[in-house]
């Protein structure tokens, strides 16, 4: 029996483990896909709930401002001025789509809605004369108002007592103390609470939204506040309809983000837990299935023939508590306290459900592809046996040599491609792999040396380049100057406009500096708002003048933020020359001492 026949016979047993491997590979990939789908659903529910909770919290703050604008006694006393004021406030609103004005008995007098095309307009008498709230809800709202009015004398007395304490502290010279500022904050809170009637939040209004012709016909959050005349008498109530379409946009964004990942058989819904009902559109879930199996919480679960995950969303009970805390406490409600209230009190959840049949279709395609490749590979394997001696051995040896060079670290090696068969394809794949490895190595090298935000050199790259410049300066007997630069009041930019705006300011600062620097200068970011400028062939006086020129350029540049605000930067800098007897860390420390002097003496200057 010749060798060719033996090889052919040996190929038959090889087919069995290959088939077993293919089947195992299919199940491993299917399990991995299932876990990935579940994790994606869990992440989507958590991030979506966070977006909704942030949106609702902003609406609480917005209605406080909206209610204060509407609840002017001058406006309340004049019908024309009042309607005009309400219309203007609604037009400027970001999260409310309609306003209802009711009399002191709760009967609707005026209904206004936001118009996307032009401006708000008073609708036909679709709600005029009707009752926005049922008797129970209206009694609750009225009871809140009566309780607030009954508490006013005591609140006013507390305010007067605090005011007297503040006057006493001023007489003692304690006006700059922490206790005095806390006392002023309490006075401000009490003044606000006294001046502003209580706000009540409800979840209703679906029928009214349909009658008003709004873009949504579902229940939404209704924010209600009493209207007072100048003498403090109740004139009626104003109710704002939260724009439910904004919530639906968030849900739709989540669906689209999942669709971008190839997940199309999905429900992203708002769910009311008690009683159990859907508050948004759905396709694959059912209330009966939810009632039977119960709701998941936290990590995903595999149930209802799919993966399901949920996260709590603030409901009217949570928002009312938030509104009450904001009105009556001296401190703002923290994000942790807000989330704790949501977890404990809310009956509203964001549910993400990914149906099995959608992602399993991908698994069937994977099995078909794996089986197809298995059959093709086995066929080619048997065919290639006939050409083993002439066409395989020599190319394999050359490829092995190339692999050995790559293993030794030489990624520039290229395998010889002398044919278009499988060995040639393998060689081409090897060449693509080495090219990809080379590109990855180059990219990793660049990322290791580059600041991800600004594109400048990072601390590691600065150290390497500084050593090179040091050796060059020693050979040529030249001077190197180093400037440590720190942006002035950068924390205030982050606090006022947010960290995204701060990142934009850092990138724009880097761009401005690079536009002025010489080609030989090395500019790097070493952390936060701190930068280092290495100036080869530059003495101390020249370096000082150059950094002052940079400071003037930065002062004259205005950085526009996304929200339309404009930021004008300044920086403080310390400039030193690099002595021949110290290392880079020591000279940076010296420059940092100069920078500290610049900060102490007023910022926006260069000290050398």
C-alpha positions in Angstrom: 0.0 0.0 0.0 1.6 3.2 -1.1 1.8 6.4 0.9 -0.9 8.2 -1.0 -3.4 5.4 -0.2 -2.4 5.4 3.5 -2.9 9.1 3.7 -6.3 8.8 2.0 -7.3 6.2 4.6 -6.0 8.3 7.4 -8.1 11.2 6.3 -11.4 9.4 7.1 -10.9 9.3 10.9 -9.8 12.9 10.8 -13.3 13.9 9.6 -15.0 12.8 12.8 -13.1 15.0 15.3 -13.4 17.9 12.8 -17.1 17.4 12.8 -17.2 17.2 16.6 -15.1 20.4 16.9 -17.5 22.2 14.5 -20.5 21.2 16.6 -18.7 22.2 19.8 -17.6 25.5 18.3 -21.2 26.2 17.3 -22.5 25.7 20.8 -19.7 27.7 22.4 -20.4 30.6 20.0 -24.1 30.3 20.7 -23.6 30.4 24.5 -21.2 33.3 24.1 -23.8 35.1 21.9 -26.5 34.5 24.5 -24.4 35.9 27.3 -23.5 38.9 25.2 -27.1 39.5 24.3 -28.1 39.4 28.0 -25.3 41.8 29.0 -26.3 44.2 26.3 -29.9 44.1 27.4 -28.9 44.7 31.0 -26.7 47.6 30.1 -29.4 49.1 27.9 -31.9 48.9 30.7 -29.5 50.5 33.2 -28.3 53.3 30.9 -31.8 54.0 29.6 -33.2 54.2 33.2 -30.4 56.6 34.1 -31.3 58.8 31.1 -35.0 58.9 32.0 -34.2 59.6 35.7 -31.9 62.5 34.7 -34.6 63.8 32.3 -37.3 63.7 35.0 -35.0 65.4 37.6 -34.3 68.2 35.1 -38.1 68.7 34.6 -38.5 69.1 38.4 -36.0 71.9 38.3 -37.5 73.4 35.2 -41.1 73.4 36.6 -39.8 75.2 39.7 -38.6 78.0 37.4 -41.7 77.8 35.2 -44.0 77.9 38.2 -42.1 80.9 39.6 -42.4 82.7 36.3 -46.1 82.1 36.1 -47.0 82.7 39.7 -46.5 86.4 39.7 -49.2 88.2 41.6 -49.2 91.0 39.0 -49.9 88.5 36.2 -52.4 86.5 38.2 -54.4 89.7 38.8 -54.6 90.5 35.1 -56.2 88.0 32.8 -54.5 89.3 29.6 -51.1 89.7 31.2 -51.5 86.3 32.8 -52.3 84.5 29.5 -49.5 86.2 27.7 -47.1 85.3 30.5 -48.1 81.7 30.5 -47.8 81.5 26.7 -44.3 83.0 26.8 -43.2 80.6 29.5 -44.5 77.6 27.6 -42.8 78.7 24.5 -39.4 78.8 26.3 -40.0 75.4 28.0 -37.7 72.5 27.1 -39.7 69.6 28.5 -43.4 70.6 28.7 -45.9 70.5 25.9 -49.1 72.0 27.4 -50.3 74.1 30.3 -53.8 73.9 31.8 -55.1 76.8 34.0 -58.0 75.8 36.3 -60.0 77.9 38.8 -59.9 77.4 42.5 -62.4 74.6 42.2 -60.3 72.7 39.7 -62.4 73.5 36.6 -60.4 74.2 33.5 -60.4 77.8 32.3 -57.5 78.0 29.8 -55.6 75.3 27.8 -52.4 76.2 26.0 -50.2 73.8 24.0 -46.7 74.2 22.5 -46.8 74.3 18.7 -43.7 72.9 16.9 -44.2 75.1 13.9 -44.8 78.7 15.1 -45.8 79.6 18.6 -48.3 78.5 21.3 -51.9 79.2 20.7 -55.0 78.9 22.8 -56.9 75.8 21.7 -60.6 75.7 21.0 -62.6 75.0 24.1 -61.7 71.3 24.1 -61.1 71.2 27.9 -62.7 74.4 29.0 -65.2 73.8 31.8 -64.1 70.2 32.4 -62.4 68.8 35.4 -58.7 67.9 35.0 -58.5 65.9 38.2 -61.0 63.6 39.9 -62.3 64.6 43.3 -59.8 62.5 45.2 -56.8 63.9 43.5 -58.1 67.5 43.7 -58.7 67.1 47.4 -55.1 65.9 47.8 -53.8 68.8 45.9 -56.0 71.3 47.8 -54.9 69.7 51.1 -51.2 70.2 50.3 -52.0 73.9 49.6 -54.0 74.3 52.8 -51.2 72.7 54.9 -48.6 75.0 53.3 -50.8 78.0 54.1 -51.3 76.8 57.6 -47.5 76.4 58.0 -46.7 79.9 56.7 -46.8 81.7 60.2 -44.5 79.1 61.7 -42.2 79.3 58.6 -42.1 83.1 58.8 -41.3 82.9 62.5 -38.4 80.5 61.7 -37.2 82.8 59.0 -37.3 85.8 61.4 -35.4 83.9 64.0 -32.7 82.9 61.5 -32.5 86.4 60.3 -31.9 87.7 63.8 -29.2 85.1 64.3 -27.6 86.3 61.0 -27.7 89.9 62.2 -26.1 88.9 65.5 -23.3 87.0 63.6 -22.7 90.1 61.5 -22.4 92.2 64.6 -19.8 89.8 66.0 -17.9 89.9 62.7 -18.6 86.3 61.7 -20.1 87.2 58.3 -17.3 85.2 56.5 -17.7 82.0 58.6 -19.0 78.7 57.3 -21.9 78.8 59.9 -23.0 82.2 58.6 -23.1 80.9 55.0 -25.1 77.9 56.1 -27.5 80.2 58.0 -27.9 82.4 54.9 -28.6 79.2 52.8 -31.3 78.2 55.3 -32.9 81.7 55.1 -32.9 81.5 51.3 -34.5 78.1 51.4 -37.2 79.2 53.9 -37.8 82.4 51.8 -38.3 80.3 48.7 -40.5 77.8 50.5 -42.7 80.7 51.9 -42.9 82.4 48.5 -43.7 79.3 46.4 -46.9 77.2 46.9 -46.4 73.5 47.0 -46.0 71.5 43.8 -47.8 68.2 43.2 -46.8 65.7 40.5 -49.2 63.1 39.2 -49.2 60.5 36.4 -52.3 60.9 34.3 -53.7 63.0 31.5 -53.8 60.6 28.6 -57.4 61.5 27.5 -56.7 65.2 27.9 -53.5 64.9 25.8 -55.6 63.4 23.0 -58.2 66.2 23.3 -55.4 68.8 23.2 -54.0 67.3 20.0 -50.6 66.5 21.5 -48.1 64.2 19.8 -48.8 61.6 22.5 -52.1 60.1 23.7 -50.7 58.4 26.9 -50.6 59.3 30.5 -47.7 61.6 31.4 -46.3 63.4 34.4 -48.6 66.4 35.4 -47.0 69.1 37.5 -49.6 71.2 39.4 -49.1 74.3 41.5 -51.6 76.8 43.1 -51.9 80.3 41.7 -52.0 83.1 44.2 -53.1 86.7 44.0 -51.0 89.5 45.5 -52.9 89.3 48.8 -52.1 85.6 49.0 -55.6 84.3 48.1 -56.0 81.2 45.9 -56.9 82.1 42.3 -56.6 78.7 40.7 -54.1 76.1 39.6 -51.6 75.7 36.8 -50.9 72.2 35.5 -48.0 71.4 33.1 -48.0 68.4 30.9 -44.5 66.8 30.6 -43.7 66.3 27.0 -44.2 62.5 26.8 -42.7 62.4 23.3 -39.3 63.2 24.9 -39.6 60.0 27.0 -40.6 58.1 23.8 -37.5 59.5 22.0 -35.3 58.0 24.7 -37.0 54.6 24.4 -36.6 54.8 20.6 -33.0 55.8 20.9 -32.4 52.6 23.0 -34.2 50.5 20.4 -32.1 52.0 17.6 -28.8 51.5 19.6 -29.8 47.8 19.9 -30.7 47.6 16.2 -27.3 49.0 15.4 -25.9 45.9 17.2 -28.0 43.7 15.0 -30.7 43.2 17.8 -34.1 43.8 16.2 -36.5 41.6 18.0 -36.6 43.8 21.1 -39.1 45.6 23.4 -38.0 48.7 25.3 -41.0 49.6 27.4 -42.0 51.5 30.5 -43.8 49.2 32.9 -46.0 50.1 35.9 -45.6 47.5 38.6 -48.7 48.1 40.7 -51.1 47.5 39.0 -49.0 45.8 36.3 -49.5 47.5 33.0 -47.4 48.8 30.0 -46.9 52.5 29.7 -45.4 52.4 26.2 -45.8 50.3 23.0 -44.6 46.7 22.9 -44.5 43.8 20.5 -43.2 40.6 22.0 -44.0 40.8 25.7 -47.4 40.3 27.4 -48.9 41.4 30.7 -50.0 37.8 31.4 -46.4 36.5 31.0 -45.1 39.1 33.3 -47.8 38.4 36.0 -47.0 34.7 35.8 -43.2 34.9 36.1 -42.6 38.1 37.9 -40.3 41.0 37.0 -36.5 40.7 36.9 -34.3 43.1 38.7 -30.6 44.0 38.2 -28.9 41.5 36.0 -30.7 39.9 33.0 -32.7 36.8 33.3 -33.7 34.3 30.6 -37.5 34.1 30.6 -40.5 34.7 28.4 -38.6 33.0 25.6 -35.9 35.7 25.7 -33.7 37.8 27.8 -35.2 40.4 30.0 -33.7 43.1 32.3 -35.3 46.0 34.1 -34.2 49.1 36.0 -36.3 51.4 38.2 -37.4 54.7 36.9 -38.6 57.6 39.0 -42.4 57.8 39.3 -44.7 60.5 40.6 -44.2 59.4 44.2 -40.4 59.8 43.9 -40.7 63.1 42.1 -43.0 64.4 44.8 -40.6 63.4 47.5 -37.8 65.1 45.5 -39.8 68.2 45.1 -40.6 68.3 48.8 -36.9 67.8 49.8 -35.8 70.5 47.5 -38.4 72.9 48.9 -37.8 72.2 52.6 -34.2 71.2 53.2 -31.1 73.3 53.2 -29.1 71.0 51.0 -29.6 69.8 47.5 -30.7 66.2 47.0 -27.7 64.2 45.9 -27.7 61.8 43.0 -27.2 58.9 45.4 -30.2 60.0 47.5 -32.3 60.4 44.4 -31.4 56.9 43.2 -32.0 55.4 46.7 -35.5 56.9 46.6 -36.1 55.5 43.1 -35.0 52.0 44.3 -37.2 52.1 47.4 -40.4 53.9 46.3 -40.8 53.8 42.5 -43.4 51.5 40.9 -42.2 52.4 37.4 -39.5 50.4 35.5 -37.7 50.4 32.2 -37.9 46.9 30.7 -35.6 45.6 27.9 -36.7 42.3 26.4 -34.8 40.6 23.6 -36.7 37.7 22.0 -35.0 34.4 21.5 -36.1 33.8 18.0 -34.3 36.9 16.8 -30.8 36.2 17.9 -31.1 32.4 17.4 -31.6 33.0 13.7 -28.0 34.2 13.8 -27.0 31.0 15.5 -28.7 28.9 12.8 -26.8 30.9 10.1 -23.6 30.3 12.1 -24.2 26.5 12.1 -25.0 26.6 8.4 -21.8 28.5 7.7 -19.7 26.2 9.9 -21.2 23.1 8.3 -20.6 24.5 4.8 -17.0 25.3 5.6 -16.6 21.9 7.1 -17.7 20.2 4.0 -15.6 22.4 1.7 -12.6 21.9 3.9 -12.9 18.1 3.9 -13.3 18.1 0.2 -10.2 20.2 -0.3 -8.3 18.1 2.2 -8.8 15.0 0.2 -8.0 16.7 -3.1 -4.9 18.3 -1.7 -3.5 14.9 -0.7 -2.8 14.1 -4.3 -0.6 17.2 -4.6 1.1 16.8 -1.2 4.5 15.8 -2.4 5.0 18.4 -5.1 2.9 21.4 -4.0 2.8 21.5 -0.2 6.0 20.4 1.5 8.3 23.2 0.1 5.9 26.1 0.6 5.2 24.8 4.2 8.8 24.8 5.0 9.2 28.4 3.7 6.2 29.4 5.7 7.6 27.8 8.8 10.7 29.7 8.4 8.7 32.9 8.1 6.7 32.0 11.2 10.0 31.4 13.1 11.2 34.9 12.1 7.9 36.4 13.4 8.2 34.4 16.6 11.7 36.0 17.0 10.2 39.4 16.7 10.7 40.3 13.1 7.3 41.5 11.9 8.7 42.8 8.6 9.1 39.3 7.2 6.8 38.3 4.2 5.9 34.9 3.2 6.5 34.0 -0.5 3.3 33.7 -2.4 4.0 31.5 -5.4 0.5 30.1 -6.1 -3.2 30.8 -5.6 -4.1 27.5 -3.9 -4.7 27.0 -0.2 -1.0 27.3 0.7 -0.8 30.5 -1.3 -3.9 31.7 0.5 -2.3 30.8 3.8 0.8 32.7 2.9 -1.3 35.7 1.9 -3.2 35.4 5.2 0.1 35.2 7.0 1.2 38.4 5.3 -2.0 40.1 6.2 -1.6 39.0 9.8 2.0 40.3 10.0 0.8 43.6 8.4 -2.0 43.8 10.9 0.4 43.0 13.8 2.8 45.6 12.5 0.0 48.2 12.4 -1.3 47.2 15.8 2.2 47.5 17.2 2.6 50.9 15.6 -0.8 51.9 17.0 0.0 50.7 20.5 3.3 52.5 20.4 1.5 55.7 19.3 -1.2 55.3 22.0 1.5 54.7 24.6 3.1 58.0 23.8 0.1 60.1 23.0 -2.5 61.8 25.3 -5.8 60.4 24.3 -7.7 63.7 24.7 -5.5 66.3 23.1 -3.2 64.3 20.9 -0.2 65.8 22.6 2.7 63.8 23.9 2.1 62.2 27.3 4.5 62.0 30.2 6.2 58.8 29.0 6.8 60.3 25.5 8.0 63.5 27.1 10.6 61.7 29.2 11.9 59.8 26.1 12.1 62.9 23.9 13.6 64.9 26.7 16.5 62.4 27.1 17.2 62.6 23.3 17.2 66.4 23.4 19.5 66.3 26.5 22.0 64.2 24.7 21.8 66.5 21.6 22.3 69.6 23.8 25.3 68.0 25.4 26.9 67.3 22.0 26.2 70.7 20.6 26.7 72.6 24.0 23.3 74.2 23.8 20.7 75.2 26.4 17.3 73.6 26.9 14.5 75.5 28.6 11.4 73.9 30.2 8.1 75.5 31.0 5.5 74.0 33.3 2.0 75.4 32.4 -1.2 75.1 34.3 -4.6 76.5 33.2 -6.1 79.1 35.5 -9.4 78.4 37.2 -10.0 75.3 35.0 -12.0 73.6 37.8 -14.6 76.4 37.5 -15.0 75.6 33.8 -15.7 71.9 34.7 -18.1 72.8 37.5 -20.0 75.4 35.5 -20.2 73.8 32.0 -19.5 70.1 32.7 -16.5 67.8 32.0 -17.4 67.5 28.4 -16.9 71.2 28.0 -13.7 71.0 30.0 -12.4 68.4 27.6 -13.2 70.6 24.7 -11.4 73.5 26.3 -8.3 71.4 26.8 -8.3 70.3 23.1 -8.8 73.9 21.9 -6.0 75.1 24.2 -3.7 72.5 22.7 -4.6 73.5 19.2 -4.0 77.2 20.0 -0.6 76.5 21.5 0.5 74.2 18.6 -0.4 77.0 16.2 2.1 79.4 17.8 4.9 77.0 18.9 8.0 76.5 16.8 8.5 73.2 14.9 11.3 72.2 17.2 9.4 72.8 20.5 7.9 69.8 22.3 4.5 70.3 23.9 3.0 67.6 26.2 0.1 67.1 28.6 1.2 65.4 31.8 -2.2 65.3 33.5 -5.4 67.3 34.1 -4.8 70.9 33.0 -1.0 70.6 33.4 1.3 70.9 30.4 5.0 70.9 29.9 6.8 72.8 27.1 10.3 71.7 26.2 12.3 74.3 24.2 15.5 73.1 22.7 18.3 75.6 21.9 16.6 78.2 24.0 18.1 80.3 26.9 16.0 81.4 29.9 15.2 84.9 28.7 14.2 83.7 25.2 12.0 81.0 26.8 10.4 83.6 29.1 9.5 85.8 26.2 8.2 82.9 24.1 5.9 81.7 26.9 4.7 85.2 27.4 3.9 85.4 23.7 2.0 82.1 24.1 0.1 83.5 27.0 -1.0 86.6 25.0 -2.2 84.3 22.1 -4.2 82.3 24.6 -5.6 85.4 26.2 -6.7 86.8 22.8 -8.4 83.5 21.8 -12.0 82.8 22.7 -13.2 79.2 22.9 -16.8 78.7 21.9 -18.6 75.9 23.7 -21.4 73.8 22.3 -24.0 75.6 24.4 -23.0 79.0 22.9 -21.0 80.1 25.9 -17.5 81.6 25.3 -14.5 80.8 27.5 -11.4 83.0 27.6 -8.4 81.1 29.0 -5.3 82.2 30.9 -2.5 80.2 32.3 0.3 80.4 34.8 3.7 79.2 33.9 7.1 78.5 35.5 10.2 78.6 33.2 13.6 77.1 34.0 16.6 76.0 32.1 17.8 72.4 32.4 21.0 72.2 34.4 23.5 69.6 33.3 23.6 67.9 36.6 20.0 66.9 37.1 17.4 64.6 35.6 14.1 65.3 33.9 12.1 64.7 37.1 14.2 67.2 39.1 14.0 69.9 36.4 10.2 69.5 36.2 10.1 69.9 40.0 12.0 73.2 39.6 9.7 74.4 36.9 6.7 73.4 39.1 8.1 75.6 41.9 8.2 78.5 39.6 4.6 77.7 38.5 3.6 77.7 42.1 5.1 81.2 42.5 3.1 82.3 39.5 -0.1 80.9 41.1 0.6 82.5 44.4 1.2 86.0 42.9 -2.0 86.2 41.0 -2.0 83.7 38.1 -2.0 84.7 34.4 1.7 85.3 34.4 5.1 83.7 33.7 7.7 83.3 36.4 11.3 82.3 35.5 
